[in-house]
Amino acid sequence: MIALSPTPVLMTDRFVLRAPAARDFAAWRDFILSDRGAILRTEPFGLPEAWVKFATILGHWVLRGYGLFIITEHDNDRALGLVGPWCPEGRPEPEIAWSCWDATREGTGMMAETARAARSFAFDTLGWTTAVSYILPGNTRSAALARRLGAQLDATAAQPAQPCDVYRHPNPERAAA
């Protein structure tokens, strides 16, 4: 088995953000094929599509040198969700993306804590000067998280192929100036 190496590992007070691995596919599959994952699906979706989307998540690291991190606890390597910098070919702008796979973690602050760490990594380590989050209409939890992170709806931002709401994240350099 080939592993993504070397990839950064980010630590927050409660969580570890690490590169995705083959062992995470079952948790991804269960999430993306569930009713909760339906908000991220824009087309008919089954096991083959789940596999391709997961392969895309892994391949993004190889092609870009960064990507979505798997969220785990410090003492347990079970995948709880994804968060991180994301910019597949054809996207108008780099994105901070996320998905909470474990329903019991919703409302616990996990996504805000890990998204802040991932966003800091994008700005401080990758050198990004801007970032957005593309959120499909009706995904009220993600929109609320974007606002909690200080992102604001940007009606002038370029749209990806699938029209959505675009939330622009604050740039830490501009915020400090």
Secondary structure, 3 states (H helix, E strand, C coil): CCCCCCCCCEECCCEEEECCCHHHHHHHHHHHCCCHHHHHCCCCCCHHHHHHHHHHHHHHHHHHCCCCEEEEECCEEEEEEEEEEECCCCCCCCEEEEEECCHHHCCCCHHHHHHHHHHHHHHHHCCCCCCEEEECCCCHHHHHHHHHCCCEECCCCCCCCCCCEEEECCCHHHHHC
